[in-house]
Amino acid sequence: MNNLVVVHFIQNNVELLNQLCRDVPTEGSDVKIKGRKGKVIQVKEIDDRHVHVEVELEVVKKVVPVLDPRKKR
């Protein structure tokens, strides 16, 4: 039978994603979760079916438009 593992992706003790995978990501590998790029920091095997993967996602900088003081609504 298939060796499927439940992978829990965690950042700052917040669970971002649960995924049923055949391959577990390794430490230092790049991942993309919910459209955000990140890097695997630590991999903990809880039991034969569950793995916790701690990730650090890039901080998304929000672009604030420059307001023209002459324009008022």
N, C-alpha and C positions, 0 to 999 in steps of 0.2 A: 504494500500500500504506500501511498505518498507520505513523505515526511513533511507535513505542514506544521508550521510553528506560528503562534500568535505573537506578533511583535508589537510592543507598546512603545511608541515614540513619546518621550517626556522632555520637557524643557522647564526648568525652575519649579519642579514638583507639580507641574500642570501637564496632564496627559493631552497631547495634541492629536494623536491618531492611533487607532488600533488597526492592524493589518494582518491578514493571514498570508504568510509567505513561505516559499520553499527555501529561500536563501536569506540568511540573517546578515545585515550590513556589518562590516568590520570597523574597528576603531580607526579614525582618521579619514574614513571615506566620505565623499560628498553625497548628500541626499537633497531631495527637493520635496518639501511637504507643503501642501496647500499653496503652491505657486511661489514659495519662498525657499531660497537656497540656504543650506546649512551644512554643518560638519558634525560627524559622530564623535562624541567625546568619550563615552564609556558604554560598554555592553555588559549587562548582567544577565546571566541565565538563571531564572527563578526555578524552573523545573524542566522536564523534557518537552513541554508544550508551550511554555511562556518565556519570553525574553524581554527585558527592559532595555531600551536603547536611549541613552541621554544624548540630546542634540543641542547645538547652539546655532540658532538661526540668525541670519544677517538682520540688522536693524534697518527697517524701511524708513527712509527720510521722506517726510511729506513736504511737497513743494507748495509753499504759500505764495499766491500771486501778490505782486506789489500793487498796492492800492494807490490810485491817483487821487491826491487830496482835492483836486478840482471837481471830480465826479462825485456827486451825491445822489442818493436814491430818494 
